Amino acid sequence: MSMVTTASPELVQVTARHPLRCTNESAVAVLESPFRLGPMDELVFPFVSIEVVFVYRSPASTLSSDSIHGELLPVERLQQAVSRLLDYYPHLTGRLQFNPDERVPEITQLGTGAEILVAQCSVKLDDITSSGSASGRILMPNLPASGNALLPPFDRTVEGVCRDPIFAIQHTRFACGSVALGIRLHHIVCDAHGFFQLVRDLAEIYRGLRRSSLPKLADPPEIRSYLRGGPNAMSPDEKQEALEFQPSTYYVEDSLKEPSESPAPSTELPAGPPVVGRVLRFSGRDLNALKELATDPSGHGWVLTFEALCAYLYQRVYLARLELHSQGVSLPAATAQLSRGFWASIDIRDPTRLNLPARYFANAVYCPHTYAPHDLLADRPLWQVAKFLHDLIRSVDPQQMEQTTKWVAAQPDKSRIKLDYSFFNGSFTVSQWSKFNMYMDVDFDVDEHDKAIPPVLVSPPFTEISLLDGLAMILSTEEQFYRATEEGDSPSSAEVPCAIDVNLTLSEPLWTILDRDEQFQKFCC
């Protein structure tokens, strides 16, 4: 079947929608209303969501005898599991609003409910296996509407964000019995770490329903945000000290907004050629080879595989941009057109950073950024670019993370906080999701031999917001699950890392250049 046919959104039809609330009404009753978020939540753009599709293939053998109607992931049991999950995450039953005084997001209408959509796909999962793939892998671009048809709809206007559920799931059953779970959360309530924590908690509760009608999480989450409450939660001295700090990433706009203005920035992207997303696979051996090239040949210093991969993508994409913009103009003129920005994110839950609770759910991210010199990206070897990024990531200390967070918390009007960075005009943004063990402990059902049925694909689709020119999402692959369950800690596992996928989105003309770039094609497929 051709990609054009399988990508059609008409293949998926939503047949029902169900609101989902806590099984225990007291879970909501004990929360204050409105439910306050923290400074790291308040900086997230309201129109951004975390959206991931989990695809589960129906096993060739029969399912476990306790499955409902012999189905994989029956909707009835999923509904039970989500309702029980909400007992631990009751704030996700509310709706977002913006406080008119501090201009900050908060959650109100607690108990309104999350939502599950039930859908049918008219084709079999095997019919949309990636065309020409010897491995038979499912790739996101081959799914209906490139995976977007498997997600709950999301209205990115401020009105839609405040009206619609914070947490929604679409359960789509394929003609073969396989199932896709499209799970969406407002990014303003959590980051990717928190998102995958919630999905693993959902899977744990779902599995627990085989033994109990009211299963418990072994380790409940921490849903209250760090420094929630804003300046009113700080003493006058603490607030004054926080305001005197000068963060490197943010600044306060001088002019005040009119109260009627929207607190959300514009979602309009700069005009230009279409942005195209591709999935690039890097094998473990490719990653090792890249890391070797990205390490100082003198033997001094070290880099992570992540840093080596970032440096490689950052440099190859910049060189492609330079070639594109040099057509018909001088090199200095082309160089002046490009920003060379680099943006990454650091999870700051760790005891060596902010030492937040291990099960902290809300946003806990610090984003270092820089603008690399032209000659570094254009003329220097990969190991020098990797060292530059390595030094950037390690230049941020815990004190700087904490002071920046307190500075945000102390601001009386959060709508005036501006980001001192542009994601456009040649910047490169990277987000490392592979560290969140995307394929681990997200199995729901078992087959007749009590073997877990893992997902065959876990990936964010290419959505309207993620189609940013120069965004690399670094993702785990199915190898992670099979390596852990079949090999354990064997020597080969330590020597060769699991393969990873990179969802890379670039302006269409850049792909034409990269397709003939031998250095780019050398390490990925």
N, C-alpha and C positions, 0 to 999 in steps of 0.2 A: 504494500500500500504506500502511496506517495506521501511525502511530508506535508504537502499542501492539503491533502484530504484529511490526514490524521490530525492536523493542527486546527481543524475547524471547531469553533466553540459550539456549533450546533449539535455536535456529538454528545454533549452533556446536557441533561435536562434536570432541573431541580424539581422534585415532586412534593416536598414538604419542608416546613420550617417549624422548629420547636424552641420556645424559650426554656432555659434551664436555670434553676435556682438552687440554693443550698438545700441539702436534706435536713439540716438543723437550723431552724430559724434564729436561734440565739447567736449563731456565728456572725450574722449581720448586726444583730441588736447590740452587741458589745462594741462595735466600731463607732467612733465619733463621726458625725456628719456635719459638714463635708469632711471627707477623708483627705488629709493633707499629704502631699508628695514632698520630695526633697529637692535640694538644689541641682543634683545631677539629673533628676527627672525633668526639672523645669527648663533645662537648656535644650531638650530634644524638640525638634520641629514637630508640631501637632499632626501634620499631614503624612508623617512617616510611620509605617507599620512594619512589624516583623511578620513575614509570611513565608511559610515553609510547607512543602508538599512531601508527605511520607507515603510511599507506594509499597503495598504488600501483595505479593503474588500468591494466589490460591495454590496450595500444595497439590502435587500430583496424587499423593495418597489422601486418604480421608482425614478429616479433622478430629481432634480429641472428642471423646464421647460427650463431654459436658458443653459442647458448643450448641448454640441455639439454632434449631432447624438445619444443622449441619453447615452453617454459613461461617465464613471468615469474618471476624469483626462485626457481629450483628449490631444493628443500630440500637436495639433496646438495651443491650449491656453497656454500650458506649455511653448512652444517656445516663444510665445509673452511675457510671464511673465519673462522668463530668460533674454531676450533681454532688457526689461525695467529695470530689476534688475541690469544689467551690466552698466546702466547709473550711478548708485550709487557706483558700484564697478568696474570702468573701467580698473583698473590695472590687473584684472583677465583675461582680453583678451590677455595679453602678454605671453611671454615665459621666463623661468628662464635662467640666465647665471651667470658665476662667473667672477667677476671683476679681471683682471690679476694683478693689482697692490696691492690692499688690500686683494685679495683672498676672497671676500665676495659675497654672492648671491645678485642678483639684477634682475629687470624685464625689459626686452627689447622687441622689436617687438610688441609694444602696438597696439591693434586693430586686431591682428591675429585671435583672437576669442576663446571663450569657445566651448564646444561641447556637443551635446545631441545624444545619441544612442537610437534607437527604436528597441525593441525586443519583441518576443512572447514566452510564456511558454505554452507547450502543455498539461499541466494538470490544474485541478481546484485547487484553494487554499485549499478548504476543504479536498482534497485528501492528502494533506501533513501536515494536523494538527498533532501535536506531537502524536506519537503512545502511546496508553495507558493513555493519559492525560484526566482525568475526566473533567477538565475545558475546554478542547478543544482549549487550547492556541497554537499559532504558535510559534515554537522555531527555532532559527537561524540554528542549525545543521540539521533540517529537510528540509530546503529550498535547491533548486538546488545547488550542490557543496558547501553545508553549507553556502549559501548566496553569495559566490564569483561569481557565474554565473549571479547574479543580479547587479553586479558592472561594471563600465567602466574598461577596462583593464588598468594596470599600469606597465610600464617598470621601474624597480627600479634602473637601471644603471644610471650613471651620464648623459650619452648620451640621454637616454630615458626621464629622468626628465627634461632636457633642451629642448627636441624636442616636447614633448607632451603638451596638454593643462594643465594649472594650475587648471582649474575648469571644471569638466565633470559630466554629469548626464546620467544614463541609465534608460529609461522608459520601463518597462516590463509589458505587459498585459497577465494575466493568462486566461485560457480557459473560466473561469466563468465571466470574465470582471473585476475582481479585478486587482489592479495595485501595482507594487513595484517601488519605486524610489531609485535607488542606486546612492548616491551623494558622489563625491570624490573631495577633495581639497588638494593641496600640503600643508603639515603641516608647511612648511617654511613661508607661508604667514599668517597663523592664528592658534590659539589654539582651543580647543573644545568650549570655550565660544563664540569666533568669528564665528565658524562653525554654531552653532545653531542659532546665531543671523542672519546669512545670510539666513538660511533655513526659519526662521520665516519671514524675509523680503520678500523672494520669495513667501511664502504663502499669505502674505498681499497684494502683487502686484497682484497675481493670482486672489484673491477674488475681488480686485478692478476692474478687467477687466469686471466684470458684470455691472459696472456703467459707466466706462470710458475707452476709447481706450488708454489713457496714464495716468494711475493712479500714484499717488505720495505716497511716504513713509511719514508717519506722522512725523517720526524722522529719518533723514538721518544719515548714519554711519560716523565714523571718520576712514578713511582708511590709514592715514599717521602714520608711526610708531614713537614711542617715541625715541628720541635721534638719529633719522635717519641722515645719513651724516657722521657718524664715527668721527675720530679724527679731520677732517677738519672743523667740525661744532663746535669745542670747542676752547676756547682761550688757549694760551700756559700755563697759570696758572691752568686752569681747567683740562687740559690734564695731567699736571705734578701731580696734586693732585690725580687724578683718578688712575694714574699708581702706585702711592705709596701705594695704598690700597692692602691688601692681602686677596683675597676671600677664603672662606673655601671650595668651590666646584670646582674651576677651577685653573689651573696653565698654565704657558707658557712653551712649549717645548723648550729646549735649541738649538737643531740643526735645521737649516733651511731646508725646503723641497726643492727639485729641482722643478723648474717651471713646468716641464712636468707631475709631479705627480698629481693624482686626488685629488680634495679637499674633497672628501667624504671618510669616513672610510669604512672598509670592511663590507659587509653585511653577511658574513659567520658566522653561529652559531657554537658553539662547537659541536663536534660529541658526540653522545650518543643515548639513547633510544628515540623514537618518543615523541613529545610533543602533548598532547591531551587537547582540550578545552571542558569544560562543562558549562552549564548554571545552576546556583544555585539560587533557589528562597527563599528569607527570608520574611516571613510574618511580618506584623506590630507587632504582639504579640511576634514573635520570636525576633525581634529587641529590643523590650522593655525588654525582659528577658535577652538578651545579655548585654544591657546597665546596667541593675541592677547588673549583675555579674561583670561588668567592672568598677563599681563605688566603691571607697574606702569605706569599710563597717563601718569605724569610723564616716562617715558623713562629712569628710573634703574633699574638692576638688570636681571636677566635670569633666565629659567627655562627648563629643558629641557621638551620635549614630554612626557616621562615625568612630570615634576613637575606639569605642568599637568593631565594626565589623572588622576594620583593625587589632586590637590586636588579636582578635579571629583567624582570618585567618593566620596571621603571625606566631602565636604560634603553631597552629595545623599543619601547613605545615612544620615548622621547626622540630617538633617532628617526623613527618613522614620521613623527610629527615634523621634525626638522626638514626631512626630505620633501614632505608634502608642502610645507610653507615656503620652501626655497624655490619652488617652481616660478620662474619669472621675476624673482627679486634677489637681492644680494643676501649673503649669509648673515651679516649684521642685522639687516632688516627682518629676516625670518626669525632670528634669535630674539629680537625685541618683541615679537608678537606672542611669544610663549612664556607662560609664568613659571614653569618648572617646579610647581608646588608638589609637595609630598605630604600626605595625611595618613596617619595610622591611629590605632586605638589600643589602650592598655587597660586590661582588667585590673582594678585596684582593690579588689577584695582581699588579696593575699596578706598574710601576717606581716610580711616585709614592707607592705604599703600602708593601707588604711586599717588593716586588721579588722575587717568587718566579719560578721558571723558567716560561717562556712555555707549556710543555706540562705544567704541574703538574696532576695528576689529582685529588688528594684535596680535601676541603673547604677552602675559603679564603673564608670569608664573615664579615663583621662586621655586626651587626644594630642599627642605631640605632632608638630608639623614643621616643615622647613621649606626653603627654596634653594635647591642645589645649584651650584655654579654651572654655567653652560659647559665649560671645558671639562668638568668632571664627568658629566653625562655623555659628552660628545667624543672625548679623546682618551679618557683614562680606562684602564682595565677594570673588569668586573669587581675584583677584590677591593679596589679603592672605593667604588660606589657602595659595596656592602659594608665596608668599615664606616663610611659616612653615616649610613642608616643605623648601624649598630651603636655608634656614639650618640646619635640623636635619641634613640629609644632609652639609652641608659643615662642620659643627661638629666632626666626628670627624677627628682628624689621624692620620698614620701612627704617631706615637709612642704614642698611645692604643691603636691597634689592636695594636701589638706588645706593649705592657705588659699588655693584657688577655689576650692569647694566652699570654704567659709566666706570668701569674698562674694561669691554668688548668693549665698544664703543671706548675707547682710544687706544686699541691695533692696531699697524700698520699692522700686518699680522694675520688675524683671523684664518688662517689655523693652527697656532701654539698653539691655545688654546686647552687644553686637559681637559677632565673631570676626576676628582679625585674619580672615583667610577667604580665598575664593576657590570654589570647587570647579570653576570653569577655566576656559582658555589655556588648556594644556596641563592642568594639574592632574596628579595621579593619587587615587585614594585606594587604600587596601584595608580589608577587614578579615581577620583570621578566625574563621569559625571552626577550623579543623581541631582546635584545642578543646572544643566543647564535647568531644566524643559523640558525634552526631548519630552514629549507628548503634551505640551501646545502650542497653537497657530501655530501648523503645519498642521492644517486641510485646505484642498483646496476646496473641493466641499461640497454641501449640498444636502440632500434628498428632496423629494417632500413636506415635512413639514418644510423645511428650517432649519433642524437640521444639525449641522456640522457632517461630516463624519471623525472621528478621525482615526489615524493609529492604527492598531491592534498590530503592532510591530515596535519598533524603536531600532535598535541595530547595533553595528559594527559586521561584520562577523569575523570569525577566519581566518585571512589572514596569509601569509607567515611570515610577520614581527611581527604580534601580537601573534603568537605561540611561545612565550618566556616562558621558564620554570620558573614560579613564577610571573605571571602577573595577577592582579585582576582589572577588569574594573567594577566599581560599577555604575549600570544603573537604571534609572527610569523604572517604569512599567506602564501598561495601567491603573492601579488603580488611578494614578495621575490625569488623565483627568476626569474619571468618578467621583472621589471624589470631584473635583472642580466644576463640572457642576451639580451634583445631590445633594450633601450634603452641599456645601458651607462651612462656618466656624462653623459647628456643634460641640458640645462638644466631640463627639466620634472621630471626625477628629483630635482634638488636643491631645487626650489621646493615640490614636493608630496611628502611622505613616503609610504612604503608604508602601506597600510591595516594595522590591527592588530585582533586579536580579544582580548576579555577574557572569560575564564571566571570569572564572578562567582557566588558562592554566598551566598545570603541566606535568612533565615527567611521562610517562605512569605507571612505577612501583609505583609512589607515590599514584596514584588513587587506586591501589590495597590495599595499606595500609589504606588510608583514608576511603575506603568502609567498613572497619571493625572497624573504630574508632568511638566508641559510642558517644564521645563528639563532634565529627565533624558532625555526622549524626543527632544529637539531635536538631539542630537549623535550618537546611536547607533541602530542597528537590529538 
